[in-house]
C-alpha cells in the first residue's frame, strides 16, 4: 500500500457510520466547505439512513469513477502514453528501423508534437508496440516497474502521486458507507490493474477499461494469456454504460467523470430508480493543476458541462471546491 493511500485511510478510517451521520468528523477534509461538498455528504447521509425515503440497500450502492482527469491528472498527455514512450525507448536497440520510422522516431526523441502529427493511427502503433507481444504477467510487471521510478515531466512527482487527494477521500468515504466502487475508464484495463488497487483501494476485478485482444497459449509448457496487437474494446463514451452492464450488471447510483467521454455514463446513472448523483470534475485551477475544458483535446469538456447544469448534476469547480489538490508529502 502506498504512503498516500495509507495516510488517507488512516485519516478517514477513524470515522464510524455514527460519527459521519452526526457530522462529528469531517469525511472530506481536503474539500472546501462549499455547496458541492455539502451536496455529496447530504446525499450519502440520505441514502444510507435506514429510515430515509431515499435509502438504498447496500447491494445496490454502486459507484463508478472515470480515472484520467477524475481520479488523477491527465496533462499534458494521458499518463499511459508516457509509459508507452518509455517502453519504446527500452526496446529501441531491437528496432533500428524506428530511428527513421514515424511515429517511433518522434517517440524516441520525446517529441509529443511529432507524435500528434501521426494522429490516432500513430498512437495505436505506439501502444501496440509497447503493450503487446507478451504475456499478461510480463505486461503487469513492466507497468509495476515503471511506476516505481517514472515521474511526471512537469511536477517531478511520481505518477501515482498525481492523484487527487479530495477524490481519494471521496472513494474512502463511499467505501466506508458500503458502496462498491469501480473504475470505468478509457485507460488500459491491465495498465490500471497493475497499480490502481494499491492507490485507490479498489480490487482488480472492480477496474474496467479498454483492452487488447488476448489469446490462450502454452509457452514452455506453461498455460499463458498472451496480449495480441489488436484492440478489443475502446472503453469510452457510449461504451462505458455497455461495459458496466456487461461486467457489473447493475446501474450505478453514483458516477464521477470529467469529460464528454464520460457523458453517457453520467446520463445513464441519473436514470436510476434510486436517488442518484452524477459528479463532474471541472478543471478550473491553472495555478495548482491545469485549467481546461472545451478547447482541450485531452479531457475535452463541451457537451457534458451545459447538460450538468440543465439536469442538476453536481459540478466540482476544482479551484473553488478543493482546499488541496494533490497529496502532501
C-alpha positions, 0 to 999 in steps of 0.5 A: 500500500502506498504512503498516500493511500495509507495516510488517507485511510488512516485519516478517514478510517477513524470515522464510524457510520455514527460519527459521519451521520452526526457530522462529528468528523469531517469525511472530506477534509481536503474539500472546501466547505462549499455547496458541492461538498455539502451536496455529496455528504447530504446525499450519502447521509440520505441514502444510507439512513435506514429510515430515509425515503431515499435509502438504498440497500447496500447491494445496490450502492454502486459507484463508478469513477472515470480515472484520467482527469477524475481520479488523477491528472491527465496533462499534458498527455494521458499518463499511459502514453508516457509509459508507452514512450518509455517502453519504446525507448527500452526496446529501441536497440531491437528496432533500428528501423524506428530511428527513421520510422514515424511515429517511433522516431518522434517517440524516441526523441520525446517529441509529443508534437511529432507524435500528434502529427501521426494522429490516432493511427500513430498512437495505436502503433505506439501502444501496440508496440509497447503493450503487446507481444507478451504475456499478461504477467510480463505486461503487469510487471513492466507497468509495476516497474515503471511506476516505481521510478517514472515521474511526471515531466512537469511536477517531478512527482511520481505518477501515482502521486498525481492523484487527487487527494479530495477524490481519494477521500471521496472513494474512502468515504463511499467505501466506508458507507458500503458502496462498491466502487469501480473504475470505468475508464478509457485507460488500459484495463491491465495498465490500471490493474497493475497499480490502481488497487494499491492507490485507490483501494479498489480490487482488480476485478472492480477496474474496467477499461479498454483492452487488447485482444488476448489469446490462450497459449502454452509457452514452455509448457506453461498455460499463458494469456498472451496480449495480441496487437489488436484492440478489443474494446475502446472503453469510452463514451457510449461504451462505458454504460455497455461495459458496466452492464456487461461486467457489473450488471447493475446501474450505478447510483453514483458516477464521477467523470470529467469529460464528454467521454464520460457523458453517457455514463453520467446520463445513464446513472441519473436514470436510476430508480434510486436517488442518484448523483452524477459528479463532474470534475471541472478543471478550473485551477491553472495555478495548482493543476491545469485549467481546461475544458472545451478547447482541450483535446485531452479531457475535452469538456463541451457537451457534458458541462451545459447538460450538468447544469440543465439536469442538476448534476453536481459540478466540482469547480476544482479551484473553488471546491478543493482546499488541496489538490494533490497529496502532501508529502 
